[in-house]
Each structure stands twice: as structure tokens, then as C-alpha cells.
Amino acid sequence: MRNLAAGISILAAALSGCVSTPSIPPAGDPAAVWEKRVEELSRIDSWEVRGKLAVKTHKRGGQANMLWKRDGEDHNINLYGPLGGGRVVLMRDRDGATLRDNKKRTYHATTAEELLYRVAGWQVPFQAMRYWVLGVPNPAQEYEQSVDDWGRLQNLKQAGWEVEFIEYREFEGRELPRKFHMKALPGKQHIVEDEFNESDQVRVRVIIKSWRFLSS
């Protein structure tokens, strides 16, 4: 019985460690907590994040494993899965974006979003997601937002997208989004195929598995 009780205690502790949101909000003003979060998280510009990315439109859908490394304005995004199960590498710096597909063909454009859509048919707002993965809006663009009782970003409208933050979790001592969903606002993305505006039905889902902070 003692071993059983110990086992139950260990299991309970393990389960409690998986809970991403405390049952009782902390004391204090959520708006003040949010302002502090933005101040701290906005300073982080060098990191490595691993997760999964899924995209769905009225015509197509797919998913890929994602490894995204950021060092200031330099980005390296590896996607494993799209384009027939191959690997796509997106690189972005101040001079523009480059994509290398699974057949080692190279493409160039101004943005990573444009390249990925042109080659794979995937519409993903990487430029804004560099902030959204941290749970903060892009400070250079207008936005509408709401925060939850814990002072965390809950809903966001920005750059032609509506973002819902589903779940948070602690990564290396920082509470960050683990899961968030994005929906393109109708008529905002200006991508038209076969006389149908695909942006009216674009859905993107992101699940974050791990973070590694390269500097803070």
C-alpha cells in the first residue's frame, strides 16, 4: 500500500506539472501584468523554436514539422513534410528571402511568405509570427487585442489575420504560447486563384514543442 500511495503521489505531481494555467488568476491588474510581459518578451530576438505547422484552405491542406531559428533580422525556417514529404528551407534577412526545396532548387523573393506560397501553396504569415510565437503583437503595425485574467494575449487582430491563443506553457522559465490558431480575415491577403479569394478560408495552426533562447 505504501508503494501504491507513493506511486499515486508521483503521478499526481507529474500531472500537475503538465497544467499550463493555474486555477486562480494572480493578484493584480491583468493590464499591468500584460504590459510587463510585453516589455520583457519584446527584448527577445534570438531563439530556436521547434513545433508543428498545419495549413488548410478550401482547396488544400497539409502539415509539417518546423524548426525556426532567429538571430535578430536573420531567420532560418526548416519545414519537414510539405512538397511530397521533402524538406523546405526558408532564409530571410534584410536583403530578402530565399527558399530551397527538397530538389535543391532555389527561389528568391522579398518575403518568406511570398516564397512559400509560390512554391508550396502555403500561406503563412511568418513576418508577424516572429512576434506572435512569443505571445506579443508586432509593435510596428496596428492591432486589436484582448488579454486574459493572467495578463496574457488571448485574441489578436493584426496584419490581416485573427489569432487565437489556445494554450500557454512554461519554456525555460518563461510562459509562452504552446498552441495558437490563425485565420485570415476575408479579403485582406490579396491572393486570388480561379476567381476565388483563398484568403477567405485560410486557417493556420501552430503547436510549439520546445524553445531554446540564444540570448535575452
DAVENMO-V479001 format. One line per field, one symbol per residue. ss: DSSP state (A for helix, B for strand, O for the rest). phi: phi as a letter, one per 30 degrees, with the letter a starting at -180 (. if undefined). Layout:
# DAVENMO-V479001
ss = ???
phi = ???
This chain:
# DAVENMO-V479001
ss = OAAAAAAAAAAAAAAAAAOOOOOOOOOOOAAAAAAAAAAAAOOOOBBBBBBBBBBBOOOOBBBBBBBBBBBOOBBBBBBBOAAAAOBBBBBBBOOBBBBBOOOOOBBBBOOAAAAAAAAAOOOOOAAAAAAAOOOOOOOOOOBBBBBOOOOOBBBBBBOOBBBBBBBBBBBOOBBBBBBBBBBBOOOOOOOBBOOBBAAAAOBBBBBBBBBBBOOO
phi = .ddddddddddddddddddcbddcdddjdeddddddddddddddbbabbcabbbbbbdcbaabadbbbcbbidcbbcccckdhiidccccbbbddkbbbbcdcidcbbadbddddddddciccbddeddecdddibddddbdacbbccdcicdcbbcahibccccdbcadbhibdbdcbbcbbddeicchcbbhibddddbdbbbbbccabbddab
